Amino acid sequence: MTAIASLRRSCSAMPAFAALLWLAACGGAKAPDPAAGPAFRDTTAPIASSLRGAAPDLNGDWLVAAAYPGGPVRAGERMTLELEAGGGVARITGGGAARLLPVVAQGRGRFEAGGAPWWLLWADDGFRTAAFGAPDGAHGWIMHRPGQAAADRARAAREMLDFNGYDTGALEAARGG
């Protein structure tokens, strides 16, 4: 009788174990390479890209409101995205220079630009504010449509970075906002 009770107890724990395995697989992030620079994210925390919208919803002009130092974009820079389902191009301007980065779609909310992962972690319903990051924590940023920044959406974007394991205290804000 104890063998049967033991078997029932182990089988009842299986769904919980399967759920934990599924959550662990969601992240897919590797430990950061120390030579690559600082990581602004706890890579043991689960991370997921947003399934909201489609790549073209991000098209148009953006202003980077806050970013981690050393990443592909800096606070105060402007970005113009021209994306289709398979990818497109990002034009980043700031400091008197402009650069173009090819963007390749890697799945819903996941892109690669200039050889680096860009995951859309969150965007509001109107795609006026968005938070991006890399699973390894090497970079991340919050951006708004020009003239459409709002304190509640900026707070929500920070909360999503925090929820995905990022150290929001290390974000550098754009001058003047």
PyMOL commands that set and color helices and strands:
alter all, ss='L'
color gray80, all
select helices_A, chain A and resi 2-27+34-36+55-58+151-163+168-170
alter helices_A, ss='H'
color red, helices_A
select strands_A, chain A and resi 60-67+78-84+87-94+97-107+110-113+116-123+129-133+140-144+172-173
alter strands_A, ss='S'
color yellow, strands_A
deselect
rebuild
show_as cartoon
